[in-house]
Amino acid sequence: MNIVLMLAVIVVVAILIVYSIRKNKNAEVEEKVVDEKSYTIDAMMDFIKNRLDEITKVNLYDIGLSEEELKRRKAKKYELRKALKGCTYGDVNDKKYVKELIYDLLYKEYGVNEINISKAISFDIPSLLTPQDKFDIIMHMYKKEFGYESLTQMIKKYNLAVEKYIDGDSKPSYVITPQEIDDIYEKENFTLDFADKLSVVTQRIYQHYKGYSSIDEIRDMNIDGVSGGVSGLPESFLSQVAQTDGDYLSQINENKVPRACDSIWIFFQGKSIRLAFLSFGKESELKRVCQNIYKYNNPGQLSDTNGYKINEMKDGSRVVVVRPSMSETWAFFVRKFDVKRATLEQIITIPGKENAIDLLKYLVKGARVISLTGEQGCGKTTMLMGMIENIYDTMNLRITETAFELHLRKIYPTRNILSMRETETISGQQCLDVQKKTDGSVNIIGEVATDPVASWMIQSAQVASKFTLFTHHAKTFPNLITALRNSMLRTGAFSDERTAEEQVVSVLNFDIHLVKDFRGRRYIERVTECIPIEDNESYTYDYRNEKTMEGKIEKFMDNATRYFHKVTDKEMYRYQNIMEYHNDTYVITNKISDQNLMEMRNNMNDNDAIEFDKFIERNWGKATKKVTRS
């Protein structure tokens, strides 16, 4: 009996030992799984969200701090709250502050080290890195050397801004492919230390938490702009495909056909380039970016009723956001204007540039009413900024824009400048009406896009300011005159076409037409002068001297003929090109009319007038008739 009991005890002990060993092994496996999952991007992002939420919401009065410590902690709490709000508006300083805090929390509190950081991004196994991982690493390493010129340096170094054929396409396009990013990463052969790796992980967490997803770093770069949601299949189309074509849907699911959330484009030196290696991942992420990117200065809610917003970001970038049902998908457009580069010498680089730059300078110094025309993205706003530099400092500038783009006070903080823009309750017409009462010398209109603004621009150029500069989308000079005339008719300022056209041509002096060709190169196609045709045909009263009725009728018919000639086909203006673009060179052509020459000299100071005379003689010969200052 004792033997049986002893055997039973031994068996029970053995079972307990085996169970304990297995339990410990399972616990180790489970702990290992938990450990691996705890260092993924999503897990670390959840930690950061919760930790920052704790920091910003903690009640400091319950901790029992000294007065000095309480004051210090309150200041830090306020600074963090401000930074968390400001970084979503495009403030790079707030972004830097938040990223540094995230970096410290991951390193000091979460326990990220050289070993477990590879569970977030496989830094040590290049074959497991996605194109976005590689791009993030390239941008981080380039940024250490080139700052916000990193993307420009990469594109130029590897000649990425060229047309290429991809996926068997019969037509070339501007695109940067995943294969190109793989090749660049391999050629660069970076050596990353732990700080580099943690910085890349920090940026990835930040861009999905408070940033603009995959475009977060790109938006900060010194490029012309970035947009998203403007290509690929909309979400609404996918549901239709699911009901009709299963094979096509499977191709979409395998990412062979891009979706709207895979759409990321940059505007680089006049070229729209698709970043095929980047994606927002899902429609909800694109929607989040669209809902946050326009929020600076509380411009109002983007809703189905109000399906678009035009605003600026904290760094001066212009942002336009659209959403369904106004558009077929969520989309945004960010245009950046580098105010540091807006000088004519930096903008105009084609041969013949010396004469082109001098001509534009003298047109501005001569106080001419000038329009800058061309398609979207051809450089009208940048050229306008470059021309403004040459306006005399004694003149007060008044600017009207749809969204603040020029930011002239950043460049000229000591000059008398005031910018206004349209809001939901204040129209561009009202802005211009207010400016009329603000002692402005020069009226600058960012874009003549509506009939009221076009009409008031013509009227104000006649009486309200010394001269006016504005941009317009007209393709030819006659189209510009016709568009401005029709705007005045539609607003009711005039009811007669000829009278309205006469007012336009009497005001407008010169048109600078800019072009962006299919290669993305931007240049001035022509500078055109508008010359009103004076009506020298006057009526006669000779009928009074006629003795016979036949003679009186004949003289009356002469006057009637003159009248009908005035109101029918008589041309109101002629135009001539002062400068043209020929064979990759700017060429000075026709002489500026004597009337404009005289008025330009009258508006210049003595030194500029002397240099202007030299310019005239250099381009149109010494025989050019001198015009004296009145």
Secondary structure, DSSP 4 states (H G I P E B T S, - for coil): -HHHHHHHHHHHHHHHHHHHHHHHHHHHHHHHHHHHHHTSHHHHHHHHHHHHHHHHH--GGGTT--HHHHHHHHHHHHHHHHHHHHGGGT-HHHHHHHHHHHHHIIIIIS---TTGGGGTS-TT-GGG--HHHHHHHHHHHHHHHHGGGHHHHHHHHTT-SSEE--TT-SS-EEEE-HHHHHHHHHHH-----HHHHHHHHHHHHHHHHTS-GGGHHHHHSSSSEEEESSSSB-HHHHHHHHHH-HHHHHHHHTTSS-BGGG-EEEEETTEEEEETT---SSHHHHHHHHHHTT-TT------SSS-EEEEE-TTS-EEEEE-TTTSSS-EEEEE---GGG-SHHHH--STTHHHHHHHHHHHHHTT--EEEE-STTSSHHHHHHHHHTTS-TTS-EEEEESS----HHHH-TTS-EEEEE--SSS-HHHHHHHHTTTT-SEEEES---SHHHHHHHHHHHHHTSSEEEEEE--SSHHHHHHHHHHHHHHTTS-S-HHHHHHHHHHH--EEEEEEE-TT--EEEEEEEEEEEPP-------GGGG--SHHHHHHHHHHHHHHHHHHHTT---EEEEEEEEEETTEEEE-SPPPHHHHHHHHHTS-HHHHHHHHHHHHHHH-TTSPP----
